[in-house]
């Protein structure tokens, strides 16, 4: 997770369990292919409370690890 993602997560009052739940139970709603660093995936899911809709944007690094770029509460 990037520092930016951690800041955005805190600003929206979200915790790591919310982000984990959104990724594991959500769906990829968009693939952004214009970035030379790789495809960015936008995931829409529900937080750990099963109430809060959350967006997560990330990309797969060369190592296969999914890097979370930003997190936000969907309003």
N, CA, C and O atoms as a GROMACS GRO file, in nm:
protein
  300
    1UNK      N    1   0.085  -0.117   0.000
    1UNK     CA    2   0.000   0.000   0.000
    1UNK      C    3   0.090   0.123   0.000
    1UNK      O    4   0.186   0.132   0.076
    2UNK      N    5   0.055   0.218  -0.086
    2UNK     CA    6   0.133   0.342  -0.091
    2UNK      C    7   0.097   0.431   0.027
    2UNK      O    8  -0.007   0.413   0.091
    3UNK      N    9   0.184   0.526   0.055
    3UNK     CA   10   0.159   0.624   0.160
    3UNK      C   11   0.031   0.701   0.128
    3UNK      O   12  -0.049   0.729   0.217
    4UNK      N   13   0.014   0.736   0.002
    4UNK     CA   14  -0.106   0.809  -0.041
    4UNK      C   15  -0.232   0.730  -0.008
    4UNK      O   16  -0.329   0.786   0.042
    5UNK      N   17  -0.231   0.600  -0.037
    5UNK     CA   18  -0.348   0.516  -0.009
    5UNK      C   19  -0.378   0.512   0.140
    5UNK      O   20  -0.494   0.518   0.180
    6UNK      N   21  -0.274   0.503   0.223
    6UNK     CA   22  -0.293   0.501   0.368
    6UNK      C   23  -0.353   0.633   0.417
    6UNK      O   24  -0.439   0.633   0.504
    7UNK      N   25  -0.307   0.744   0.361
    7UNK     CA   26  -0.362   0.876   0.397
    7UNK      C   27  -0.510   0.886   0.359
    7UNK      O   28  -0.592   0.930   0.439
    8UNK      N   29  -0.542   0.844   0.237
    8UNK     CA   30  -0.680   0.851   0.189
    8UNK      C   31  -0.771   0.760   0.271
    8UNK      O   32  -0.885   0.796   0.302
    9UNK      N   33  -0.721   0.644   0.306
    9UNK     CA   34  -0.796   0.549   0.387
    9UNK      C   35  -0.830   0.613   0.522
    9UNK      O   36  -0.944   0.606   0.568
   10UNK      N   37  -0.731   0.675   0.585
   10UNK     CA   38  -0.752   0.740   0.716
   10UNK      C   39  -0.849   0.858   0.704
   10UNK      O   40  -0.935   0.876   0.791
   11UNK      N   41  -0.836   0.937   0.598
   11UNK     CA   42  -0.925   1.052   0.578
   11UNK      C   43  -1.070   1.011   0.570
   11UNK      O   44  -1.159   1.082   0.617
   12UNK      N   45  -1.096   0.896   0.508
   12UNK     CA   46  -1.234   0.848   0.492
   12UNK      C   47  -1.279   0.760   0.608
   12UNK      O   48  -1.389   0.705   0.605
   13UNK      N   49  -1.195   0.747   0.711
   13UNK     CA   50  -1.233   0.669   0.829
   13UNK      C   51  -1.239   0.520   0.802
   13UNK      O   52  -1.317   0.448   0.864
   14UNK      N   53  -1.156   0.473   0.709
   14UNK     CA   54  -1.154   0.331   0.673
   14UNK      C   55  -1.036   0.262   0.739
   14UNK      O   56  -0.933   0.325   0.766
   15UNK      N   57  -1.050   0.135   0.763
   15UNK     CA   58  -0.941   0.056   0.819
   15UNK      C   59  -0.893  -0.047   0.719
   15UNK      O   60  -0.952  -0.066   0.613
   16UNK      N   61  -0.784  -0.112   0.754
   16UNK     CA   62  -0.726  -0.212   0.664
   16UNK      C   63  -0.823  -0.327   0.639
   16UNK      O   64  -0.822  -0.385   0.530
   17UNK      N   65  -0.906  -0.362   0.737
   17UNK     CA   66  -1.004  -0.469   0.717
   17UNK      C   67  -1.110  -0.429   0.614
   17UNK      O   68  -1.162  -0.514   0.542
   18UNK      N   69  -1.142  -0.299   0.609
   18UNK     CA   70  -1.237  -0.251   0.508
   18UNK      C   71  -1.179  -0.268   0.368
   18UNK      O   72  -1.248  -0.313   0.276
   19UNK      N   73  -1.053  -0.233   0.353
   19UNK     CA   74  -0.986  -0.242   0.223
   19UNK      C   75  -0.974  -0.390   0.182
   19UNK      O   76  -1.000  -0.425   0.067
   20UNK      N   77  -0.934  -0.473   0.276
   20UNK     CA   78  -0.921  -0.616   0.248
   20UNK      C   79  -1.054  -0.676   0.206
   20UNK      O   80  -1.060  -0.752   0.109
   21UNK      N   81  -1.161  -0.642   0.276
   21UNK     CA   82  -1.294  -0.691   0.243
   21UNK      C   83  -1.338  -0.646   0.104
   21UNK      O   84  -1.393  -0.724   0.026
   22UNK      N   85  -1.312  -0.518   0.073
   22UNK     CA   86  -1.350  -0.464  -0.058
   22UNK      C   87  -1.279  -0.537  -0.172
   22UNK      O   88  -1.340  -0.566  -0.275
   23UNK      N   89  -1.151  -0.567  -0.153
   23UNK     CA   90  -1.074  -0.636  -0.257
   23UNK      C   91  -1.119  -0.781  -0.270
   23UNK      O   92  -1.141  -0.830  -0.381
   24UNK      N   93  -1.131  -0.849  -0.158
   24UNK     CA   94  -1.163  -0.992  -0.162
   24UNK      C   95  -1.305  -1.022  -0.208
   24UNK      O   96  -1.331  -1.125  -0.269
   25UNK      N   97  -1.398  -0.931  -0.178
   25UNK     CA   98  -1.538  -0.956  -0.211
   25UNK      C   99  -1.593  -0.865  -0.320
   25UNK      O  100  -1.710  -0.876  -0.358
   26UNK      N  101  -1.508  -0.775  -0.371
   26UNK     CA  102  -1.553  -0.682  -0.473
   26UNK      C  103  -1.532  -0.733  -0.614
   26UNK      O  104  -1.499  -0.849  -0.637
   27UNK      N  105  -1.551  -0.643  -0.707
   27UNK     CA  106  -1.535  -0.674  -0.849
   27UNK      C  107  -1.451  -0.567  -0.917
   27UNK      O  108  -1.457  -0.450  -0.881
   28UNK      N  109  -1.373  -0.608  -1.015
   28UNK     CA  110  -1.298  -0.512  -1.097
   28UNK      C  111  -1.400  -0.447  -1.189
   28UNK      O  112  -1.464  -0.514  -1.270
   29UNK      N  113  -1.415  -0.316  -1.176
   29UNK     CA  114  -1.514  -0.245  -1.258
   29UNK      C  115  -1.451  -0.169  -1.373
   29UNK      O  116  -1.520  -0.126  -1.465
   30UNK      N  117  -1.318  -0.154  -1.368
   30UNK     CA  118  -1.250  -0.079  -1.474
   30UNK      C  119  -1.104  -0.118  -1.479
   30UNK      O  120  -1.041  -0.146  -1.377
   31UNK      N  121  -1.050  -0.119  -1.600
   31UNK     CA  122  -0.906  -0.140  -1.622
   31UNK      C  123  -0.855  -0.018  -1.699
   31UNK      O  124  -0.904   0.013  -1.807
   32UNK      N  125  -0.756   0.050  -1.642
   32UNK     CA  126  -0.699   0.168  -1.706
   32UNK      C  127  -0.564   0.130  -1.763
   32UNK      O  128  -0.470   0.102  -1.689
   33UNK      N  129  -0.554   0.130  -1.897
   33UNK     CA  130  -0.435   0.080  -1.964
   33UNK      C  131  -0.337   0.188  -2.009
   33UNK      O  132  -0.234   0.154  -2.068
   34UNK      N  133  -0.364   0.315  -1.984
   34UNK     CA  134  -0.282   0.422  -2.037
   34UNK      C  135  -0.153   0.451  -1.963
   34UNK      O  136  -0.072   0.530  -2.012
   35UNK      N  137  -0.129   0.391  -1.850
   35UNK     CA  138  -0.011   0.421  -1.768
   35UNK      C  139   0.106   0.331  -1.809
   35UNK      O  140   0.089   0.209  -1.814
   36UNK      N  141   0.223   0.387  -1.837
   36UNK     CA  142   0.337   0.304  -1.879
   36UNK      C  143   0.388   0.210  -1.769
   36UNK      O  144   0.462   0.115  -1.798
   37UNK      N  145   0.348   0.234  -1.644
   37UNK     CA  146   0.390   0.147  -1.534
   37UNK      C  147   0.306   0.021  -1.525
   37UNK      O  148   0.340  -0.072  -1.451
   38UNK      N  149   0.196   0.017  -1.601
   38UNK     CA  150   0.113  -0.103  -1.601
   38UNK      C  151  -0.034  -0.070  -1.589
   38UNK      O  152  -0.072   0.044  -1.562
   39UNK      N  153  -0.115  -0.170  -1.608
   39UNK     CA  154  -0.261  -0.155  -1.601
   39UNK      C  155  -0.302  -0.127  -1.457
   39UNK      O  156  -0.257  -0.194  -1.364
   40UNK      N  157  -0.389  -0.026  -1.440
   40UNK     CA  158  -0.446   0.002  -1.308
   40UNK      C  159  -0.585  -0.062  -1.304
   40UNK      O  160  -0.663  -0.051  -1.399
   41UNK      N  161  -0.613  -0.126  -1.193
   41UNK     CA  162  -0.742  -0.192  -1.174
   41UNK      C  163  -0.822  -0.115  -1.069
   41UNK      O  164  -0.772  -0.083  -0.962
   42UNK      N  165  -0.947  -0.085  -1.103
   42UNK     CA  166  -1.038  -0.020  -1.009
   42UNK      C  167  -1.134  -0.126  -0.957
   42UNK      O  168  -1.207  -0.188  -1.034
   43UNK      N  169  -1.131  -0.147  -0.826
   43UNK     CA  170  -1.214  -0.249  -0.762
   43UNK      C  171  -1.320  -0.178  -0.680
   43UNK      O  172  -1.290  -0.085  -0.604
   44UNK      N  173  -1.444  -0.222  -0.695
   44UNK     CA  174  -1.554  -0.169  -0.613
   44UNK      C  175  -1.601  -0.283  -0.524
   44UNK      O  176  -1.634  -0.391  -0.572
   45UNK      N  177  -1.605  -0.256  -0.394
   45UNK     CA  178  -1.648  -0.358  -0.299
   45UNK      C  179  -1.711  -0.295  -0.176
   45UNK      O  180  -1.735  -0.174  -0.171
   46UNK      N  181  -1.739  -0.380  -0.079
   46UNK     CA  182  -1.803  -0.338   0.045
   46UNK      C  183  -1.705  -0.357   0.160
   46UNK      O  184  -1.633  -0.457   0.165
   47UNK      N  185  -1.702  -0.261   0.252
   47UNK     CA  186  -1.613  -0.268   0.367
   47UNK      C  187  -1.653  -0.377   0.465
   47UNK      O  188  -1.752  -0.447   0.445
   48UNK      N  189  -1.575  -0.392   0.569
   48UNK     CA  190  -1.595  -0.497   0.668
   48UNK      C  191  -1.731  -0.487   0.737
   48UNK      O  192  -1.785  -0.588   0.784
   49UNK      N  193  -1.787  -0.366   0.744
   49UNK     CA  194  -1.918  -0.346   0.807
   49UNK      C  195  -2.032  -0.403   0.723
   49UNK      O  196  -2.145  -0.413   0.769
   50UNK      N  197  -1.999  -0.439   0.597
   50UNK     CA  198  -2.098  -0.486   0.499
   50UNK      C  199  -2.199  -0.377   0.462
   50UNK      O  200  -2.308  -0.406   0.414
   51UNK      N  201  -2.161  -0.251   0.487
   51UNK     CA  202  -2.248  -0.137   0.456
   51UNK      C  203  -2.178  -0.037   0.366
   51UNK      O  204  -2.238   0.012   0.270
   52UNK      N  205  -2.053  -0.005   0.396
   52UNK     CA  206  -1.981   0.102   0.330
   52UNK      C  207  -1.923   0.059   0.195
   52UNK      O  208  -1.839  -0.031   0.190
   53UNK      N  209  -1.967   0.124   0.085
   53UNK     CA  210  -1.907   0.094  -0.046
   53UNK      C  211  -1.769   0.161  -0.056
   53UNK      O  212  -1.752   0.277  -0.019
   54UNK      N  213  -1.672   0.086  -0.107
   54UNK     CA  214  -1.534   0.131  -0.113
   54UNK      C  215  -1.476   0.108  -0.251
   54UNK      O  216  -1.504   0.007  -0.315
   55UNK      N  217  -1.395   0.203  -0.297
   55UNK     CA  218  -1.319   0.189  -0.420
   55UNK      C  219  -1.172   0.171  -0.387
   55UNK      O  220  -1.119   0.239  -0.299
   56UNK      N  221  -1.108   0.081  -0.458
   56UNK     CA  222  -0.965   0.056  -0.439
   56UNK      C  223  -0.901   0.057  -0.578
   56UNK      O  224  -0.949  -0.010  -0.669
   57UNK      N  225  -0.793   0.132  -0.593
   57UNK     CA  226  -0.721   0.136  -0.721
   57UNK      C  227  -0.581   0.082  -0.695
   57UNK      O  228  -0.513   0.123  -0.601
   58UNK      N  229  -0.539  -0.009  -0.782
   58UNK     CA  230  -0.406  -0.066  -0.767
   58UNK      C  231  -0.355  -0.126  -0.896
   58UNK      O  232  -0.424  -0.127  -0.998
   59UNK      N  233  -0.232  -0.176  -0.890
   59UNK     CA  234  -0.172  -0.241  -1.007
   59UNK      C  235  -0.083  -0.355  -0.958
   59UNK      O  236  -0.038  -0.355  -0.844
   60UNK      N  237  -0.060  -0.450  -1.046
   60UNK     CA  238   0.031  -0.559  -1.014
   60UNK      C  239   0.173  -0.517  -1.048
   60UNK      O  240   0.200  -0.469  -1.158
   61UNK      N  241   0.262  -0.536  -0.953
   61UNK     CA  242   0.404  -0.507  -0.976
   61UNK      C  243   0.468  -0.626  -1.047
   61UNK      O  244   0.407  -0.732  -1.061
   62UNK      N  245   0.591  -0.607  -1.093
   62UNK     CA  246   0.664  -0.712  -1.165
   62UNK      C  247   0.676  -0.839  -1.080
   62UNK      O  248   0.687  -0.949  -1.134
   63UNK      N  249   0.674  -0.823  -0.949
   63UNK     CA  250   0.688  -0.936  -0.856
   63UNK      C  251   0.557  -1.013  -0.838
   63UNK      O  252   0.555  -1.118  -0.773
   64UNK      N  253   0.447  -0.960  -0.894
   64UNK     CA  254   0.317  -1.024  -0.879
   64UNK      C  255   0.237  -0.970  -0.761
   64UNK      O  256   0.123  -1.010  -0.741
   65UNK      N  257   0.296  -0.880  -0.684
   65UNK     CA  258   0.227  -0.820  -0.570
   65UNK      C  259   0.133  -0.711  -0.618
   65UNK      O  260   0.169  -0.632  -0.705
   66UNK      N  261   0.012  -0.706  -0.561
   66UNK     CA  262  -0.085  -0.602  -0.594
   66UNK      C  263  -0.057  -0.480  -0.507
   66UNK      O  264  -0.073  -0.485  -0.385
   67UNK      N  265  -0.016  -0.370  -0.570
   67UNK     CA  266   0.014  -0.245  -0.500
   67UNK      C  267  -0.111  -0.159  -0.497
   67UNK      O  268  -0.165  -0.123  -0.601
   68UNK      N  269  -0.158  -0.126  -0.378
   68UNK     CA  270  -0.275  -0.041  -0.362
   68UNK      C  271  -0.230   0.104  -0.372
   68UNK      O  272  -0.149   0.152  -0.293
   69UNK      N  273  -0.284   0.173  -0.472
   69UNK     CA  274  -0.244   0.310  -0.502
   69UNK      C  275  -0.330   0.411  -0.426
   69UNK      O  276  -0.278   0.509  -0.372
   70UNK      N  277  -0.459   0.386  -0.423
   70UNK     CA  278  -0.550   0.474  -0.348
   70UNK      C  279  -0.673   0.397  -0.306
   70UNK      O  280  -0.707   0.293  -0.362
   71UNK      N  281  -0.739   0.452  -0.204
   71UNK     CA  282  -0.860   0.393  -0.146
   71UNK      C  283  -0.956   0.508  -0.120
   71UNK      O  284  -0.914   0.616  -0.080
   72UNK      N  285  -1.084   0.483  -0.143
   72UNK     CA  286  -1.182   0.590  -0.115
   72UNK      C  287  -1.319   0.531  -0.085
   72UNK      O  288  -1.355   0.423  -0.133
   73UNK      N  289  -1.393   0.604  -0.004
   73UNK     CA  290  -1.531   0.568   0.026
   73UNK      C  291  -1.617   0.619  -0.088
   73UNK      O  292  -1.607   0.736  -0.126
   74UNK      N  293  -1.700   0.534  -0.142
   74UNK     CA  294  -1.787   0.573  -0.253
   74UNK      C  295  -1.912   0.638  -0.195
   74UNK      O  296  -1.982   0.580  -0.112
   75UNK      N  297  -1.939   0.761  -0.241
   75UNK     CA  298  -2.055   0.833  -0.190
   75UNK      C  299  -2.162   0.846  -0.294
   75UNK      O  300  -2.267   0.904  -0.267
   0.00000   0.00000   0.00000
